[in-house]
C-alpha cells in the first residue's frame, strides 16, 4: 500500500548529556536515525520526511540523501506539532506512518504489518510490557476496542496499572490528518500537543482503531540516555549473533561480538571473542577469525585464518591465507591464495601473489609482489619521498633478506636474492645476488663515552 513516512527527530535528548543531537548518536556504528530510515526505505514509501530541530543543521547535513525531505521544527511543542510541520510535504493520497528517530531497531517486518491492507482506519503499534513505566496506556472498552490513549503523566492510578503501552508509532489517514492536528490541545501536564490525542479525535469521527504488535520488545525500545543506548547496543548485537549462530557460524561467545554493518559467512566459519566487523564483510567457508580482530569492508577467501589482534581494512584476502597475529592490512590490498602475513607486518595498497610470505616485522606499501616471494624480517619498501608515492615491483620467486630497504621506484627481477641489511636503490637483476653494505671495521682501544659523575649537594 502507498504510504508516506514521517520520522520525528527534533528532540535534544537532555539525559544523553551531549551536544550531539540524540538521533545522531551511534548504535552498531550508525546514527540512530539511519537505522530508522533504513527500515522506512524497505516500504518503498512515496515520501520520507524527517522532522528535525535541536542541533540546527547537524541532522540534515549528516543524513542528507536524495530521497529524504527535511523539515525543521523551530520550537519543540510536542509530537502533534512536529507532524504538523511535515504535513505540507505529504502525499494526501497515501496514508502516513509516523516513526521516531530515537527508536532505532524497529524492523521492516513490523512496519509491513502496520501498513498491510487498505482502509480508512488508524493503526497503533502497541505492546504488552511487564513494566510499562514511561509509556502511554492503551484504553479499551469491555469488547476490547480501543477507546483512547492516556499519557503516563496524565494517567490515574488505575490507568497506570494497565500493561498495554503505546509505542508512539502509528499509521494515519493523511486526508484526515490536517483536521485532526488543527483540533489538538496542549492542556496537559507537559503543555504539549500530543499526537496520541488524535486517537480520541478519530473515535469521535467514527474512525476504526486497530492495533499491531511488534515481533520483539527490543524493536520498540527508545534511547533517552547513554545507559539505554548501551543496553540497546547489546540487544542489537545479541540478535545479530543469534542470526549468525542459526546460520551455522561458530561464535566463541555471542555476548562478546560486534557487528557494525553486514556480515555474510560461508559454512563452518569460526569467530573468537571481541571481534568487530564493520561495513560489508564476506567470510568464505572454513574461515577462522582469532580473538580481538577488527575487519572492515573486506572479503576473506575459504579456509583462511586470521590470527588474534589483526586489523584488516578494505582488502581482499584469498583462500588458505594466514594473517597475523598483530598484522595490519590497509586499504587497496589484495592477497592471493596461500599468502602468509605474520606478526607486526603492515601491508598497504599492495598486491601479493600466491604463496608469498612476509612473516615478521615488515612494511610493504604501494608494491606489487609476485608468486613465492619471501620478505625477510625487518624489511620495508620506502615508497614515499615526502611529496609523492612510488611503486615497488618484486617479481616471482624473489628472496628479500632481513633488514632490507627497497627505495622506490625500484624493481627486483624474478628469482633475485637481496642480501640482508641492503639498501636497494636500483633495479636488481634476475637470478642474481644483489647487496649493498658498508665495509665493516673495528677500532682498537676505542673508549665508549661516559656520563659525568653526579655532584652531591652540600659536599
SEGUTOR-535443 format. One line per 10 residues: number of its first residue (from 1); their letters; for each residue x, y, z of C-alpha. Coordinates in nm, 4 decimals, padded with zeros to 6 digits. Each point is the difference from the previous one (the first is absolute). Layout:
# residues N
NUM) A) X Y Z | ... $
//
This chain:
# residues 459
1) XXXXXXXXXX) 00.0000 00.0000 00.0000 | 00.1117 00.3558 -00.0746 | 00.1361 00.1741 00.3062 | 00.1779 00.3139 00.1162 | 00.2499 -00.0280 00.2847 | 00.0564 00.2762 00.2543 | 00.2953 -00.0493 00.2362 | 00.0002 00.2183 00.3100 | 00.3601 00.0927 00.0778 | -00.0120 00.3473 00.1526 $
11) XXXXXXXXXX) 00.0700 -00.0726 00.3662 | 00.3119 00.0945 00.1929 | 00.0236 -00.3013 00.2274 | 00.1079 00.1866 00.3135 | 00.0729 -00.3222 00.1875 | 00.2663 -00.0884 -00.2583 | 00.2107 00.2866 00.1464 | 00.1414 00.0727 -00.3426 | 00.0131 00.2877 -00.2483 | -00.0739 -00.2489 -00.2782 $
21) XXXXXXXXXX) -00.3683 -00.0338 -00.0977 | -00.1326 -00.3221 00.1470 | -00.0888 -00.1578 -00.3347 | 00.3621 00.0334 -00.1178 | 00.1433 -00.2110 00.2830 | 00.1234 -00.3284 -00.1417 | -00.1291 -00.3507 00.0438 | 00.1796 -00.2848 -00.1795 | 00.2168 00.2602 -00.1713 | -00.2874 00.2027 -00.1494 $
31) XXXXXXXXXX) -00.2015 00.2990 00.1243 | -00.3245 -00.1013 00.1682 | -00.1883 00.1859 -00.2710 | 00.1754 -00.1971 -00.2758 | -00.1474 -00.3247 00.1347 | -00.3520 00.1450 -00.0119 | 00.0491 00.1353 -00.3523 | 00.1223 -00.3415 -00.1178 | -00.3128 -00.1686 00.1371 | -00.2197 00.2676 -00.1601 $
41) XXXXXXXXXX) 00.1667 -00.0426 -00.3396 | -00.0938 -00.3688 00.0007 | -00.3639 00.1106 -00.0444 | 00.0824 00.1945 -00.3190 | -00.2023 00.2979 00.1280 | -00.1256 00.2965 -00.2029 | 00.1788 00.2433 00.2339 | 00.2422 -00.0234 00.2921 | -00.0189 00.3219 00.2007 | 00.2386 00.0550 00.2925 $
51) XXXXXXXXXX) -00.1042 00.2615 00.2561 | 00.3100 00.1405 00.1691 | 00.0625 00.2776 00.2482 | 00.2635 -00.0150 00.2730 | 00.3549 00.0421 -00.1272 | -00.0927 00.2188 -00.2953 | 00.1152 -00.1406 -00.3321 | 00.2048 -00.2898 00.1412 | -00.2724 -00.2546 -00.0727 | -00.0646 00.0867 -00.3674 $
61) XXXXXXXXXX) 00.3699 00.0512 -00.0649 | 00.0839 -00.3424 00.1433 | -00.2891 -00.1935 -00.1519 | -00.0577 00.1831 -00.3275 | -00.1176 -00.2246 -00.2836 | -00.2011 00.0445 -00.3176 | -00.3077 -00.1823 00.1286 | -00.0260 00.1920 00.3290 | -00.1935 00.3190 00.0719 | 00.1100 00.1987 00.3058 $
71) XXXXXXXXXX) -00.2380 00.2307 00.1863 | 00.1103 00.2061 00.2983 | -00.2083 00.0217 00.3172 | 00.1278 00.3310 00.1394 | -00.1713 -00.0484 00.3361 | -00.0434 -00.3432 00.1542 | -00.3693 00.0211 00.0877 | -00.0817 -00.3696 -00.0094 | -00.0442 -00.2859 -00.2414 | -00.3264 00.1308 -00.1428 $
81) XXXXXXXXXX) 00.1642 00.3345 -00.0775 | 00.2947 -00.1825 -00.1605 | -00.2212 -00.1988 -00.2372 | -00.1840 00.3212 -00.0892 | 00.3286 00.1463 -00.1300 | 00.0330 -00.2935 -00.2401 | -00.3589 00.0110 -00.1251 | 00.0624 00.2213 -00.3076 | 00.2575 -00.2502 -00.1271 | -00.2279 -00.3052 00.0084 $
91) XXXXXXXXXX) -00.1930 -00.1682 -00.2798 | -00.3646 00.0262 00.1067 | -00.0873 -00.3116 -00.2021 | 00.2196 -00.2203 00.2203 | -00.0256 -00.0839 00.3690 | 00.2706 00.1397 00.2292 | 00.2163 -00.2171 00.2232 | 00.1532 00.1841 00.2961 | 00.3329 -00.1315 00.1297 | 00.2519 00.1262 00.2561 $
101) XXXXXXXXXX) 00.3663 00.0699 -00.0627 | 00.0944 -00.1207 00.3493 | -00.1732 -00.3393 -00.0402 | 00.2671 -00.1474 -00.2248 | -00.0679 -00.3729 -00.0122 | -00.3518 -00.0028 -00.1397 | 00.0038 -00.2722 -00.2642 | -00.1195 00.0223 -00.3567 | -00.2135 -00.3101 00.0693 | -00.1932 00.1738 00.2779 $
111) XXXXXXXXXX) -00.0468 00.3094 -00.2166 | -00.1375 -00.2147 -00.2814 | -00.2570 -00.1414 00.2445 | -00.1018 00.3537 00.0886 | -00.0580 00.1111 -00.3590 | -00.1429 -00.3271 -00.1340 | -00.3519 00.0125 -00.1451 | -00.2157 00.2977 -00.0856 | -00.2651 00.2018 00.1737 | -00.0845 00.3268 00.1661 $
121) XXXXXXXXXX) 00.1064 -00.1022 00.3506 | 00.2789 00.0971 00.2349 | 00.2562 -00.2523 00.1195 | 00.2068 00.0067 00.3150 | 00.3080 -00.2021 00.0846 | -00.0507 -00.1166 00.3576 | 00.1715 -00.2510 00.2270 | -00.0560 -00.1826 00.3262 | 00.2627 00.1090 00.2523 | 00.0815 -00.1678 00.3289 $
131) XXXXXXXXXX) 00.0887 00.3491 00.1207 | -00.1679 00.2634 -00.2204 | 00.1533 00.2978 00.1809 | 00.0554 00.2899 -00.2374 | -00.2535 -00.1140 -00.2579 | -00.3450 00.1385 -00.0700 | -00.2675 -00.2576 00.0862 | -00.2460 -00.1461 -00.2497 | -00.3587 00.0317 00.1198 | -00.2518 -00.2612 -00.1177 $
141) XXXXXXXXXX) -00.3680 -00.0627 00.0661 | -00.1607 -00.3262 00.1113 | -00.0028 -00.1254 -00.3602 | 00.3735 00.0625 -00.0341 | -00.0337 00.2931 -00.2368 | 00.2457 00.2874 00.0413 | -00.1639 00.3003 00.1626 | 00.3031 00.2235 00.0468 | 00.3570 00.0491 00.1163 | 00.0990 00.1707 00.3218 $
151) XXXXXXXXXX) 00.3561 00.1232 00.0566 | 00.1578 -00.1286 00.3208 | 00.0315 00.3468 00.1527 | -00.3726 00.0558 -00.0534 | -00.1117 -00.3526 00.0979 | -00.1895 -00.0935 00.3129 | 00.1348 -00.2618 00.2384 | -00.2369 -00.2589 -00.1484 | 00.1041 00.0860 -00.3569 | 00.3663 -00.0329 00.0906 $
161) XXXXXXXXXX) -00.0619 -00.3632 00.0887 | -00.0775 -00.0740 -00.3659 | 00.2823 -00.2004 -00.1610 | -00.0778 00.0752 -00.3641 | 00.2088 00.2984 -00.1003 | 00.0049 00.2271 -00.3008 | 00.3301 -00.0009 -00.1893 | -00.0814 00.3255 -00.1785 | 00.0219 -00.1532 -00.3456 | -00.3238 00.0359 -00.1925 $
171) XXXXXXXXXX) -00.1530 -00.0089 -00.3467 | -00.2374 00.2871 -00.0772 | -00.2308 00.0861 -00.2911 | 00.1726 00.3075 -00.1433 | -00.3142 00.1589 -00.1393 | -00.1429 00.0233 00.3537 | 00.3258 00.0998 00.1655 | -00.0129 00.3768 -00.0532 | -00.3396 00.0285 00.1662 | 00.1031 -00.2140 00.2959 $
181) XXXXXXXXXX) 00.3269 00.1868 00.0553 | -00.1795 00.3354 -00.0052 | -00.2269 -00.1198 00.2838 | 00.2798 -00.1081 00.2361 | 00.0287 00.1695 00.3376 | 00.3031 00.0484 00.2222 | -00.1992 -00.0058 00.3244 | 00.1968 -00.2800 00.1646 | 00.2815 -00.0533 00.2509 | 00.2695 00.0721 -00.2584 $
191) XXXXXXXXXX) -00.1686 00.2913 -00.1733 | 00.0575 -00.1736 -00.3336 | -00.2051 -00.1037 -00.3010 | -00.0102 -00.3788 00.0235 | -00.0374 -00.1963 -00.3226 | -00.1636 -00.2734 00.2080 | -00.3006 00.2312 00.0558 | -00.0820 -00.0615 -00.3665 | -00.1353 -00.3382 00.1101 | -00.2829 00.1613 00.1972 $
201) XXXXXXXXXX) -00.0802 00.2278 -00.2946 | -00.0067 -00.2977 -00.2348 | -00.2444 -00.1790 00.2283 | -00.2212 00.3093 00.0075 | -00.0039 -00.0107 -00.3815 | -00.0923 -00.3688 00.0004 | 00.3359 -00.1165 -00.1305 | 00.0934 -00.3566 00.0863 | 00.3122 -00.0482 00.2181 | 00.2070 -00.3140 -00.0473 $
211) XXXXXXXXXX) 00.3177 -00.1115 00.1778 | 00.3057 -00.1927 -00.1138 | 00.2647 -00.1598 00.2238 | 00.3758 -00.0124 -00.0698 | 00.1800 -00.3309 -00.0313 | 00.2308 00.0842 00.2908 | 00.0034 00.2671 00.2694 | 00.3516 00.1146 -00.0876 | -00.1409 00.1279 -00.3288 | -00.1895 00.2782 00.1726 $
221) XXXXXXXXXX) 00.2456 00.0942 00.2731 | 00.0978 00.3665 -00.0164 | 00.3276 00.1679 00.0904 | -00.0087 00.2775 00.2587 | 00.3319 -00.0478 00.1797 | 00.3477 -00.1371 -00.0568 | -00.0912 -00.2996 00.2141 | -00.3021 -00.0791 -00.2162 | 00.2169 00.0392 -00.3100 | 00.2510 -00.2495 00.1387 $
231) XXXXXXXXXX) -00.2764 -00.2450 00.0938 | -00.1538 00.0243 -00.3456 | 00.3416 -00.0468 -00.1603 | 00.0343 -00.3336 00.1790 | -00.3551 -00.0994 -00.0953 | 00.0811 00.0751 -00.3640 | 00.3291 -00.1889 00.0124 | -00.1482 -00.3031 00.1735 | -00.2745 -00.0171 -00.2632 | 00.2619 00.0245 -00.2774 $
241) XXXXXXXXXX) 00.1994 -00.2760 00.1708 | -00.3117 -00.2162 00.0291 | -00.0603 00.0268 -00.3755 | 00.3589 -00.1022 -00.0718 | -00.0215 -00.2938 00.2388 | -00.3224 -00.1133 -00.1687 | 00.1785 00.0106 -00.3365 | 00.2771 -00.2301 00.1271 | 00.2722 00.2464 00.1009 | 00.1970 -00.1017 00.3089 $
251) XXXXXXXXXX) 00.0278 00.2960 00.2384 | 00.2205 -00.0554 00.3033 | -00.2194 00.2359 00.2051 | -00.3102 00.1676 -00.1518 | 00.0171 00.2712 00.2650 | 00.3529 00.1027 -00.1016 | -00.0643 00.0753 -00.3669 | -00.0638 00.3263 -00.1871 | -00.1499 00.0455 -00.3445 | -00.0072 00.3497 -00.1471 $
261) XXXXXXXXXX) -00.1147 -00.0746 -00.3502 | -00.0758 -00.3135 -00.2016 | 00.1803 -00.3308 00.0626 | -00.0554 -00.3023 -00.2237 | 00.1641 -00.3320 00.0749 | 00.0499 -00.3307 -00.1751 | -00.0225 -00.3354 00.1716 | 00.2080 -00.0866 00.3073 | 00.1252 00.3514 00.0741 | 00.1475 00.0457 00.3483 $
271) XXXXXXXXXX) 00.0188 00.3384 00.1752 | 00.1780 00.0433 00.3322 | -00.0811 00.2607 00.2647 | 00.0036 00.3810 -00.0240 | 00.0049 00.0246 -00.3800 | -00.1450 00.3051 -00.1767 | -00.1372 -00.0148 -00.3546 | -00.0687 00.3306 -00.1753 | -00.1566 00.0807 -00.3348 | -00.0325 -00.2801 -00.2558 $
281) XXXXXXXXXX) 00.1905 -00.3135 00.1061 | -00.0044 -00.3411 -00.1728 | 00.1562 -00.3096 00.1569 | 00.0403 -00.3125 -00.2116 | -00.0554 -00.3561 00.1165 | 00.2253 -00.1164 00.2792 | 00.1426 00.3416 00.0812 | 00.1308 00.0419 00.3559 | 00.0154 00.3426 00.1645 | 00.2137 00.0207 00.3132 $
291) XXXXXXXXXX) -00.0768 00.2054 00.3072 | -00.0009 00.3812 00.0003 | 00.0062 00.0531 -00.3768 | -00.1501 00.2997 -00.1797 | -00.1110 -00.0651 -00.3592 | -00.1545 00.2650 -00.2225 | -00.1346 -00.0149 -00.3575 | 00.1978 -00.3138 -00.0783 | -00.0423 -00.3335 -00.1767 | 00.1890 -00.2999 00.1406 $
301) XXXXXXXXXX) 00.0274 -00.3194 -00.2038 | -00.0791 -00.3525 00.1083 | 00.2254 -00.1656 00.2535 | 00.1940 00.3106 00.0950 | 00.1032 00.0563 00.3597 | 00.0200 00.3449 00.1561 | 00.2024 -00.0146 00.3203 | -00.0805 00.2122 00.3090 | 00.0377 00.3797 00.0173 | -00.0005 00.0473 -00.3779 $
311) XXXXXXXXXX) -00.1509 00.3038 -00.1757 | -00.1206 -00.0291 -00.3605 | -00.1511 00.2977 -00.1813 | -00.1447 00.0001 -00.3537 | 00.1996 -00.2953 -00.1246 | -00.0427 -00.3256 -00.1886 | 00.1527 -00.3060 00.1637 | 00.0272 -00.3172 -00.2063 | -00.0590 -00.3604 00.1011 | 00.2148 -00.1890 00.2502 $
321) XXXXXXXXXX) 00.1901 00.3108 00.1115 | 00.1465 00.0506 00.3465 | -00.0042 00.3584 00.1289 | 00.1265 00.1157 00.3397 | 00.0206 00.0074 00.2923 | 00.0380 00.3766 00.0411 | -00.0064 00.0632 -00.3752 | -00.1489 00.3035 -00.1702 | -00.1433 -00.0247 -00.3514 | -00.0874 00.3464 -00.1306 $
331) XXXXXXXXXX) -00.2278 00.1101 -00.2869 | 00.0535 -00.1008 -00.3639 | 00.1860 -00.3175 00.0943 | -00.0568 -00.3334 -00.1731 | 00.1512 -00.3249 00.1237 | -00.0129 -00.2952 -00.2383 | -00.0503 -00.3542 00.1244 | 00.2350 -00.1533 00.2591 | 00.1693 00.3258 00.0974 | 00.1535 00.0294 00.3482 $
341) XXXXXXXXXX) 00.0092 00.3398 00.1732 | 00.1456 -00.0339 00.3470 | 00.0343 00.1863 00.3271 | 00.0531 00.3772 -00.0110 | -00.0140 00.0115 -00.3793 | -00.1815 00.2875 -00.1711 | -00.1180 -00.0148 -00.3612 | -00.1530 00.2970 -00.1841 | -00.1212 00.0473 -00.3595 | 00.1858 -00.3109 -00.1109 $
351) XXXXXXXXXX) -00.0630 -00.3219 -00.1907 | 00.1718 -00.3100 00.1323 | 00.0157 -00.3109 -00.2175 | -00.0795 -00.3599 00.0813 | 00.2174 -00.1718 00.2576 | 00.1993 00.3098 00.0958 | 00.0979 00.0718 00.3593 | 00.0851 00.2962 00.2208 | 00.0084 -00.1559 00.3414 | 00.1663 00.2496 00.2343 $
361) XXXXXXXXXX) 00.0205 00.3723 00.0704 | -00.0210 00.1321 -00.3562 | -00.1716 00.2765 -00.1967 | -00.1206 -00.0563 -00.3565 | -00.1582 00.3092 -00.1534 | -00.0930 00.0934 -00.3592 | 00.1575 -00.3239 -00.1155 | -00.0699 -00.2756 -00.2490 | 00.1319 -00.3283 00.1360 | 00.0131 -00.3091 -00.2187 $
371) XXXXXXXXXX) -00.0388 -00.3694 00.0802 | 00.2093 -00.1904 00.2575 | 00.1818 00.3065 00.1280 | 00.1574 00.0008 00.3466 | 00.0307 00.3361 00.1740 | 00.2428 -00.0250 00.2906 | -00.0500 00.1450 00.3459 | 00.0387 00.3729 00.0392 | -00.0206 00.0758 -00.3729 | -00.1850 00.3035 -00.1320 $
381) XXXXXXXXXX) -00.0962 00.1612 -00.3278 | 00.0883 00.3705 00.0104 | -00.2867 00.1281 -00.2139 | -00.0404 00.3642 00.1060 | 00.2467 00.2783 -00.0827 | -00.1777 00.2628 00.2070 | -00.2254 00.1137 -00.2840 | -00.0796 -00.2963 -00.2261 | -00.0613 -00.3734 00.0309 | 00.2069 -00.2326 -00.2202 $
391) XXXXXXXXXX) -00.0490 -00.3654 -00.0920 | 00.2217 -00.2975 00.0738 | -00.0159 -00.3149 -00.2129 | 00.1232 -00.3318 00.1375 | -00.0288 -00.2747 -00.2593 | -00.0559 -00.3747 00.0544 | 00.2248 -00.2165 00.2215 | 00.2012 00.2870 00.1437 | 00.1708 -00.0325 00.3395 | 00.0298 00.3232 00.1981 $
401) XXXXXXXXXX) 00.2532 -00.0298 00.2813 | -00.0761 00.1367 00.3454 | 00.0312 00.3715 00.0750 | -00.0172 00.1036 -00.3655 | -00.1189 00.3383 -00.1258 | -00.1400 00.0152 -00.3527 | -00.0007 00.3673 -00.1032 | -00.2758 00.0536 -00.2564 | -00.0341 00.0236 -00.2906 | 00.1902 -00.3254 -00.0323 $
411) XXXXXXXXXX) -00.0461 -00.3470 -00.1481 | 00.1414 -00.3269 00.1302 | 00.0043 -00.2438 -00.2889 | -00.1113 -00.3631 00.0034 | 00.2044 -00.2376 00.2112 | 00.2247 00.2720 00.1437 | 00.1421 -00.0200 00.3509 | 00.0559 00.3124 00.2074 | 00.2637 -00.0325 00.2688 | -00.0984 00.0813 00.3553 $
421) XXXXXXXXXX) 00.0543 00.3560 00.1133 | -00.0026 00.1454 -00.3517 | -00.1364 00.3317 -00.1205 | -00.1111 -00.0497 -00.3598 | -00.0383 00.3138 -00.2116 | 00.0440 -00.1515 -00.3484 | -00.1735 -00.2887 -00.1738 | 00.1326 -00.3399 00.1091 | 00.0639 -00.2418 -00.2913 | -00.1652 -00.3410 -00.0259 $
431) XXXXXXXXXX) 00.1556 -00.3077 00.1598 | 00.2895 00.1895 00.1560 | 00.1051 00.0949 00.3516 | -00.0214 00.3745 00.0541 | 00.1190 00.1655 00.3188 | 00.1287 00.3342 00.1212 | 00.2006 00.0143 00.3201 | 00.2547 00.2433 00.1434 | 00.3410 -00.1507 00.0811 | 00.0060 -00.1320 00.3563 $
441) XXXXXXXXXX) 00.2813 00.1290 00.2138 | 00.1069 -00.0398 00.3638 | 00.1861 00.2766 00.1880 | 00.2440 -00.1138 00.2653 | 00.0308 00.1834 00.3318 | -00.3193 00.1939 -00.0622 | -00.1613 00.1360 00.3144 | -00.3747 00.0234 00.0332 | -00.1144 00.3463 00.1192 | -00.0881 00.0116 00.3672 $
451) XXXXXXXXX) -00.2358 00.2205 00.1922 | 00.1536 00.2547 00.2354 | -00.0193 -00.0978 00.3660 | -00.2841 00.1626 00.1913 | 00.0951 00.2589 00.2595 | -00.1798 -00.0398 00.3340 | -00.1279 00.3252 00.1486 | 00.1604 00.1122 00.3236 | 00.3321 -00.1677 -00.0654 $
//
